[in-house]
Amino acid sequence: MAKKAIASPKVVKTKGPYVQGVEVTDAKLVFTSGVVARDAAGTIIGLGDIRAQTRQCFENIKNIIEAGGGTLSDLVKVTVYIRPGQDYAGMNEVRRELLSGIDFASSTVQVGLNAVDALIEVEAVAAVKLN
């Protein structure tokens, strides 16, 4: 599997930790559903704490990608859904820490969420090496 960050000089540079685009060849794709900060028992972790909830969301994403045979390093696209008025900077701080050195495309959207105590929901796409 080959994964490469791509960038156009005709498009403004990203603020990171994400890149403009990611090119992938020879890989299987793993798509996750949106996950909130629930642990395996279904309990929301980090009530009222965007950093703790972001951490748990990415732990859930990591576990799903691992179930598909990959790792967080295989991420190619992340979509973050965050409640209006929540701490984008806090979410991005944790994301920058957890995904340092990984090239991935990203979008963040402010939305209402179905889970009452959830501040954030994350979905992802990973490109995993073919066996």
CYANA upper distance limits for C-alpha pairs under 8 A (distance plus 0.5 A):
  1 MET  CA     24 VAL  CA      7.74
  1 MET  CA     25 THR  CA      6.31
  1 MET  CA     26 ASP  CA      5.28
  1 MET  CA     27 ALA  CA      5.66
  1 MET  CA    127 ALA  CA      8.34
  1 MET  CA    128 VAL  CA      7.55
  1 MET  CA    129 LYS  CA      5.26
  1 MET  CA    130 LEU  CA      7.34
  2 ALA  CA     23 GLU  CA      8.47
  2 ALA  CA     24 VAL  CA      6.15
  2 ALA  CA     25 THR  CA      5.76
  2 ALA  CA     26 ASP  CA      7.15
  2 ALA  CA     27 ALA  CA      8.16
  3 LYS  CA     22 VAL  CA      7.24
  3 LYS  CA     23 GLU  CA      6.16
  3 LYS  CA     24 VAL  CA      5.10
  3 LYS  CA     25 THR  CA      7.23
  4 LYS  CA     22 VAL  CA      6.12
  4 LYS  CA     23 GLU  CA      5.69
  4 LYS  CA     24 VAL  CA      7.13
  4 LYS  CA    103 ASP  CA      7.93
  5 ALA  CA     19 VAL  CA      7.05
  5 ALA  CA     20 GLN  CA      8.01
  5 ALA  CA     21 GLY  CA      6.38
  5 ALA  CA     22 VAL  CA      5.07
  5 ALA  CA     23 GLU  CA      6.81
  5 ALA  CA    103 ASP  CA      6.42
  5 ALA  CA    104 PHE  CA      7.99
  6 ILE  CA     19 VAL  CA      7.88
  6 ILE  CA     20 GLN  CA      6.90
  6 ILE  CA     21 GLY  CA      5.58
  6 ILE  CA     22 VAL  CA      6.07
  6 ILE  CA     23 GLU  CA      7.13
  7 ALA  CA     11 VAL  CA      8.19
  7 ALA  CA     13 LYS  CA      8.44
  7 ALA  CA     19 VAL  CA      7.87
  7 ALA  CA     20 GLN  CA      5.96
  7 ALA  CA     21 GLY  CA      6.85
  8 SER  CA     20 GLN  CA      8.24
 13 LYS  CA     20 GLN  CA      7.84
 14 THR  CA     18 TYR  CA      7.38
 14 THR  CA     19 VAL  CA      6.62
 14 THR  CA     20 GLN  CA      6.94
 16 GLY  CA     96 ARG  CA      8.26
 17 PRO  CA     92 ASN  CA      8.37
 17 PRO  CA     95 ARG  CA      8.10
 17 PRO  CA     96 ARG  CA      5.91
 17 PRO  CA     99 LEU  CA      8.09
 17 PRO  CA    100 SER  CA      7.65
 18 TYR  CA    103 ASP  CA      6.80
 18 TYR  CA    104 PHE  CA      5.80
 18 TYR  CA    105 ALA  CA      5.94
 18 TYR  CA    106 SER  CA      6.53
 19 VAL  CA    103 ASP  CA      6.70
 19 VAL  CA    104 PHE  CA      6.32
 19 VAL  CA    105 ALA  CA      5.80
 19 VAL  CA    106 SER  CA      8.02
 20 GLN  CA    105 ALA  CA      6.46
 21 GLY  CA    104 PHE  CA      7.50
 21 GLY  CA    105 ALA  CA      5.77
 22 VAL  CA     76 VAL  CA      6.66
 22 VAL  CA    103 ASP  CA      7.49
 22 VAL  CA    104 PHE  CA      6.70
 22 VAL  CA    105 ALA  CA      6.84
 24 VAL  CA    127 ALA  CA      7.61
 26 ASP  CA    129 LYS  CA      7.55
 26 ASP  CA    130 LEU  CA      7.32
 27 ALA  CA    127 ALA  CA      5.97
 27 ALA  CA    128 VAL  CA      5.79
 27 ALA  CA    129 LYS  CA      5.37
 27 ALA  CA    130 LEU  CA      5.76
 28 LYS  CA    127 ALA  CA      6.10
 28 LYS  CA    128 VAL  CA      5.78
 28 LYS  CA    129 LYS  CA      6.98
 28 LYS  CA    130 LEU  CA      6.50
 29 LEU  CA    125 VAL  CA      7.27
 29 LEU  CA    126 ALA  CA      6.17
 29 LEU  CA    127 ALA  CA      5.13
 29 LEU  CA    128 VAL  CA      6.71
 30 VAL  CA     65 ILE  CA      7.20
 30 VAL  CA     68 GLY  CA      7.08
 30 VAL  CA    125 VAL  CA      6.10
 30 VAL  CA    126 ALA  CA      5.55
 30 VAL  CA    127 ALA  CA      6.84
 30 VAL  CA    128 VAL  CA      7.68
 31 PHE  CA    123 GLU  CA      8.32
 31 PHE  CA    124 ALA  CA      6.54
 31 PHE  CA    125 VAL  CA      5.05
 31 PHE  CA    126 ALA  CA      7.06
 32 THR  CA     61 ILE  CA      7.58
 32 THR  CA     64 ILE  CA      7.41
 32 THR  CA     65 ILE  CA      8.14
 32 THR  CA    123 GLU  CA      6.09
 32 THR  CA    124 ALA  CA      5.87
 32 THR  CA    125 VAL  CA      6.82
 33 SER  CA    123 GLU  CA      6.02
 33 SER  CA    124 ALA  CA      7.94
 34 GLY  CA    121 GLU  CA      6.36
 34 GLY  CA    122 VAL  CA      5.59
 34 GLY  CA    123 GLU  CA      4.72
 34 GLY  CA    124 ALA  CA      8.16
 35 VAL  CA     57 CYS  CA      6.56
 35 VAL  CA     60 ASN  CA      7.46
 35 VAL  CA     61 ILE  CA      7.85
 35 VAL  CA    121 GLU  CA      5.79
 35 VAL  CA    122 VAL  CA      5.87
 35 VAL  CA    123 GLU  CA      6.82
 36 VAL  CA     44 ILE  CA      8.19
 36 VAL  CA     53 GLN  CA      8.01
 36 VAL  CA     56 GLN  CA      8.22
 36 VAL  CA     57 CYS  CA      6.04
 36 VAL  CA    115 ALA  CA      8.33
 36 VAL  CA    118 ALA  CA      6.75
 36 VAL  CA    120 ILE  CA      6.65
 36 VAL  CA    121 GLU  CA      5.05
 36 VAL  CA    122 VAL  CA      7.14
 37 ALA  CA     43 THR  CA      8.46
 37 ALA  CA     44 ILE  CA      5.79
 37 ALA  CA     45 ILE  CA      6.05
 37 ALA  CA     46 GLY  CA      8.13
 37 ALA  CA     53 GLN  CA      5.47
 37 ALA  CA     54 THR  CA      7.49
 37 ALA  CA     55 ARG  CA      8.35
 37 ALA  CA     56 GLN  CA      5.41
 37 ALA  CA     57 CYS  CA      5.35
 37 ALA  CA     60 ASN  CA      8.24
 37 ALA  CA    118 ALA  CA      7.26
 37 ALA  CA    120 ILE  CA      8.00
 37 ALA  CA    121 GLU  CA      7.97
 38 ARG  CA     42 GLY  CA      5.54
 38 ARG  CA     43 THR  CA      5.49
 38 ARG  CA     44 ILE  CA      4.76
 38 ARG  CA     45 ILE  CA      6.38
 38 ARG  CA     56 GLN  CA      7.59
 38 ARG  CA     57 CYS  CA      8.09
 39 ASP  CA     43 THR  CA      6.00
 39 ASP  CA     44 ILE  CA      7.02
 39 ASP  CA     45 ILE  CA      7.19
 39 ASP  CA     56 GLN  CA      7.90
 39 ASP  CA     60 ASN  CA      8.35
 44 ILE  CA     53 GLN  CA      8.42
 44 ILE  CA    117 ASP  CA      7.55
 44 ILE  CA    118 ALA  CA      7.64
 45 ILE  CA     52 ALA  CA      7.39
 45 ILE  CA     53 GLN  CA      6.58
 45 ILE  CA     56 GLN  CA      7.35
 46 GLY  CA     50 ILE  CA      7.89
 46 GLY  CA     51 ARG  CA      8.39
 46 GLY  CA     52 ALA  CA      5.43
 46 GLY  CA     53 GLN  CA      5.84
 47 LEU  CA     53 GLN  CA      8.04
 47 LEU  CA    117 ASP  CA      7.03
 47 LEU  CA    118 ALA  CA      8.16
 48 GLY  CA    117 ASP  CA      7.97
 48 GLY  CA    119 LEU  CA      7.77
 49 ASP  CA     53 GLN  CA      6.68
 49 ASP  CA    119 LEU  CA      8.43
 50 ILE  CA     54 THR  CA      6.42
 50 ILE  CA     86 GLN  CA      7.90
 50 ILE  CA     87 ASP  CA      7.11
 50 ILE  CA     90 GLY  CA      6.92
 50 ILE  CA     91 MET  CA      6.65
 50 ILE  CA    119 LEU  CA      6.82
 50 ILE  CA    120 ILE  CA      7.81
 51 ARG  CA     55 ARG  CA      6.70
 51 ARG  CA     90 GLY  CA      6.20
 51 ARG  CA     91 MET  CA      6.19
 51 ARG  CA     93 GLU  CA      8.50
 51 ARG  CA     94 VAL  CA      6.72
 52 ALA  CA     56 GLN  CA      6.81
 53 GLN  CA     57 CYS  CA      6.63
 53 GLN  CA    118 ALA  CA      8.18
 53 GLN  CA    119 LEU  CA      7.67
 53 GLN  CA    120 ILE  CA      7.40
 54 THR  CA     58 PHE  CA      6.81
 54 THR  CA     91 MET  CA      6.39
 54 THR  CA     94 VAL  CA      7.28
 54 THR  CA     95 ARG  CA      7.90
 54 THR  CA    120 ILE  CA      7.32
 55 ARG  CA     59 GLU  CA      6.70
 55 ARG  CA     94 VAL  CA      7.18
 55 ARG  CA     95 ARG  CA      8.30
 56 GLN  CA     60 ASN  CA      6.68
 57 CYS  CA     61 ILE  CA      6.74
 57 CYS  CA    120 ILE  CA      8.43
 57 CYS  CA    121 GLU  CA      7.46
 57 CYS  CA    122 VAL  CA      6.83
 58 PHE  CA     62 LYS  CA      6.45
 58 PHE  CA    122 VAL  CA      8.10
 59 GLU  CA     63 ASN  CA      6.74
 60 ASN  CA     64 ILE  CA      6.81
 61 ILE  CA     65 ILE  CA      6.71
 61 ILE  CA     72 LEU  CA      8.44
 61 ILE  CA    122 VAL  CA      8.34
 61 ILE  CA    123 GLU  CA      7.88
 61 ILE  CA    124 ALA  CA      7.65
 62 LYS  CA     66 GLU  CA      6.58
 62 LYS  CA     71 THR  CA      6.91
 62 LYS  CA     72 LEU  CA      6.11
 63 ASN  CA     67 ALA  CA      6.72
 64 ILE  CA     68 GLY  CA      7.10
 65 ILE  CA     69 GLY  CA      7.03
 65 ILE  CA     70 GLY  CA      5.79
 65 ILE  CA     71 THR  CA      6.39
 65 ILE  CA     72 LEU  CA      7.52
 65 ILE  CA    126 ALA  CA      7.47
 66 GLU  CA     70 GLY  CA      5.24
 66 GLU  CA     71 THR  CA      5.95
 68 GLY  CA    128 VAL  CA      8.45
 69 GLY  CA    128 VAL  CA      7.45
 70 GLY  CA     74 ASP  CA      6.79
 70 GLY  CA    126 ALA  CA      8.17
 70 GLY  CA    127 ALA  CA      8.42
 70 GLY  CA    128 VAL  CA      5.85
 70 GLY  CA    129 LYS  CA      8.06
 71 THR  CA     75 LEU  CA      8.15
 71 THR  CA    128 VAL  CA      8.45
 72 LEU  CA     99 LEU  CA      8.02
 72 LEU  CA    102 ILE  CA      8.49
 72 LEU  CA    126 ALA  CA      8.24
 73 SER  CA     99 LEU  CA      8.28
 73 SER  CA    102 ILE  CA      6.17
 74 ASP  CA    102 ILE  CA      8.41
 74 ASP  CA    126 ALA  CA      5.56
 74 ASP  CA    127 ALA  CA      5.82
 74 ASP  CA    128 VAL  CA      6.30
 75 LEU  CA    102 ILE  CA      7.84
 75 LEU  CA    103 ASP  CA      7.98
 75 LEU  CA    104 PHE  CA      6.48
 75 LEU  CA    124 ALA  CA      7.60
 75 LEU  CA    125 VAL  CA      6.47
 75 LEU  CA    126 ALA  CA      4.60
 75 LEU  CA    127 ALA  CA      6.87
 76 VAL  CA    103 ASP  CA      7.27
 76 VAL  CA    104 PHE  CA      4.85
 76 VAL  CA    105 ALA  CA      6.47
 76 VAL  CA    124 ALA  CA      8.19
 76 VAL  CA    125 VAL  CA      6.28
 76 VAL  CA    126 ALA  CA      5.76
 76 VAL  CA    127 ALA  CA      6.94
 77 LYS  CA    104 PHE  CA      5.76
 77 LYS  CA    105 ALA  CA      5.14
 77 LYS  CA    106 SER  CA      6.09
 77 LYS  CA    124 ALA  CA      6.01
 77 LYS  CA    125 VAL  CA      5.54
 77 LYS  CA    126 ALA  CA      7.41
 78 VAL  CA    104 PHE  CA      7.52
 78 VAL  CA    105 ALA  CA      6.83
 78 VAL  CA    106 SER  CA      5.28
 78 VAL  CA    107 SER  CA      7.09
 78 VAL  CA    122 VAL  CA      7.58
 78 VAL  CA    123 GLU  CA      6.44
 78 VAL  CA    124 ALA  CA      4.91
 78 VAL  CA    125 VAL  CA      7.04
 79 THR  CA    106 SER  CA      6.15
 79 THR  CA    107 SER  CA      5.38
 79 THR  CA    108 THR  CA      6.32
 79 THR  CA    109 VAL  CA      8.25
 79 THR  CA    122 VAL  CA      6.26
 79 THR  CA    123 GLU  CA      5.82
 79 THR  CA    124 ALA  CA      6.64
 80 VAL  CA    106 SER  CA      8.23
 80 VAL  CA    107 SER  CA      6.74
 80 VAL  CA    108 THR  CA      5.09
 80 VAL  CA    109 VAL  CA      6.74
 80 VAL  CA    120 ILE  CA      7.57
 80 VAL  CA    121 GLU  CA      6.47
 80 VAL  CA    122 VAL  CA      5.12
 80 VAL  CA    123 GLU  CA      7.17
 81 TYR  CA    108 THR  CA      6.31
 81 TYR  CA    109 VAL  CA      5.39
 81 TYR  CA    110 GLN  CA      6.25
 81 TYR  CA    111 VAL  CA      6.64
 81 TYR  CA    120 ILE  CA      6.11
 81 TYR  CA    121 GLU  CA      5.53
 81 TYR  CA    122 VAL  CA      6.62
 82 ILE  CA     86 GLN  CA      7.25
 82 ILE  CA     88 TYR  CA      8.20
 82 ILE  CA    108 THR  CA      7.74
 82 ILE  CA    109 VAL  CA      6.70
 82 ILE  CA    110 GLN  CA      5.37
 82 ILE  CA    111 VAL  CA      6.41
 82 ILE  CA    112 GLY  CA      8.22
 82 ILE  CA    113 LEU  CA      8.48
 82 ILE  CA    119 LEU  CA      6.50
 82 ILE  CA    120 ILE  CA      5.00
 82 ILE  CA    121 GLU  CA      7.01
 83 ARG  CA    110 GLN  CA      5.80
 83 ARG  CA    111 VAL  CA      5.67
 83 ARG  CA    112 GLY  CA      6.21
 83 ARG  CA    113 LEU  CA      7.54
 83 ARG  CA    119 LEU  CA      6.18
 83 ARG  CA    120 ILE  CA      7.02
 84 PRO  CA    110 GLN  CA      5.69
 84 PRO  CA    111 VAL  CA      6.89
 84 PRO  CA    112 GLY  CA      8.16
 86 GLN  CA    119 LEU  CA      7.58
 87 ASP  CA     91 MET  CA      6.92
 88 TYR  CA     92 ASN  CA      6.55
 89 ALA  CA     93 GLU  CA      6.46
 90 GLY  CA     94 VAL  CA      7.01
 91 MET  CA     95 ARG  CA      6.67
 92 ASN  CA     96 ARG  CA      6.33
 93 GLU  CA     97 GLU  CA      6.84
 94 VAL  CA     98 LEU  CA      6.63
 95 ARG  CA     99 LEU  CA      6.27
 95 ARG  CA    100 SER  CA      8.45
 96 ARG  CA    100 SER  CA      6.03
113 LEU  CA    118 ALA  CA      7.37
113 LEU  CA    119 LEU  CA      8.15
113 LEU  CA    120 ILE  CA      8.20
113 LEU  CA    121 GLU  CA      8.18
114 ASN  CA    118 ALA  CA      8.46
